Structures are given as structure tokens and as C-alpha cells.
């Protein structure tokens, strides 16, 4: 599987459980592992959900860092803060721990959105605000990130 597709509006209950939308659950079946890793996002106030295979690839890179270099040790500590292994239960729900619910300020209405080989979980209001504020700059960002893609691949 190359990546997840879609944006889904869901609800989270007081115990931190959210029901996985059926169309997203179908995509999860393509992932080899039943376990996922959920963690704090590096750049935004949301959560990231990685299939175990994707997480293992990232951890191979992180484990190659020299932990006797302070900035590496600091990075590893911050990157793995709050990391949890989660599984979808028999009722197709994902349990999010209280510390991660608090970190992402998840209220009742949430958004699960695809981000390549991982998913992001956002409070709905925060997600809408990030999308709205970035619309004006998105064309410039797209040009900067993707505009030279073809020219770099040409021999």
C-alpha cells in the first residue's frame, strides 16, 4: 500500500475511543499488521498513527543516530514522547490514551486525515483552522515543494 486516502469526520467519546469509519477500515485491511503506533506530531498539535511496518522503518533510522550526541538524544526523547501501541478493538474503535487526547486537545468532534503512509488525528476546529490559514500560501508552498520535481529527475 502506498498510503491512506481520505479525510473523515468522527466523534471521540469521554474514554478516548473513536470508531474507525468503515471506508478507512477497508484501507487498514491492506496493512500487514493489526497494531499501530500513535504519537504526538512533530510539527502540528495533532496525533500521528503509523502502521507498524512504517513505524519500524522510521525507528531503524532513529536507532542509527549516535545517542552520545546530545542533540540526537534530545531528538529521540522528544520524538518518542507519548508513543503508544494501539489496536482496533472488536467494535472497530481505536483507544487513545488520556495524555495524547490532552496533547492534541481532542474534543468531541475530530478529523482523521490521510498523510501518506500515516494518518493524522485532529480536533475538528483545529484542523479547519490549519487548513483555512494555509490556503492562501498553499500555491506558493506547492510550487516550492513540487515545482522542480520533474526538472530534478531529467538527465
Rosetta blueprint (number, residue, H / E / L):
1 X L
2 X L
3 X L
4 X L
5 X L
6 X L
7 X E
8 X E
9 X E
10 X E
11 X E
12 X E
13 X L
14 X L
15 X L
16 X L
17 X E
18 X E
19 X E
20 X L
21 X L
22 X H
23 X H
24 X H
25 X H
26 X H
27 X H
28 X H
29 X L
30 X L
31 X L
32 X L
33 X L
34 X L
35 X E
36 X E
37 X E
38 X E
39 X E
40 X E
41 X L
42 X L
43 X L
44 X L
45 X L
46 X L
47 X E
48 X E
49 X E
50 X E
51 X E
52 X H
53 X H
54 X H
55 X H
56 X H
57 X H
58 X H
59 X H
60 X H
61 X H
62 X H
63 X H
64 X L
65 X L
66 X L
67 X L
68 X L
69 X L
70 X H
71 X H
72 X H
73 X H
74 X H
75 X H
76 X H
77 X H
78 X H
79 X H
80 X L
81 X L
82 X L
83 X L
84 X E
85 X E
86 X E
87 X E
88 X E
89 X L
90 X L
91 X L
92 X L
93 X E
94 X E
95 X E
96 X L
97 X L
98 X H
99 X H
100 X H
101 X H
102 X H
103 X H
104 X L
105 X L
106 X L
107 X L
108 X L
109 X E
110 X E
111 X E
112 X E
113 X E
114 X E
115 X E
116 X L
117 X L
118 X E
119 X E
120 X E
121 X E
122 X E
123 X E
124 X H
125 X H
126 X H
127 X H
128 X H
129 X H
130 X H
131 X H
132 X H
133 X H
134 X H
135 X H
136 X H
137 X H
138 X H
139 X H
140 X H
141 X H
142 X H
143 X H
144 X H
145 X H
146 X H
147 X L
148 X L
149 X H
150 X H
151 X H
152 X H
153 X H
154 X L
155 X L
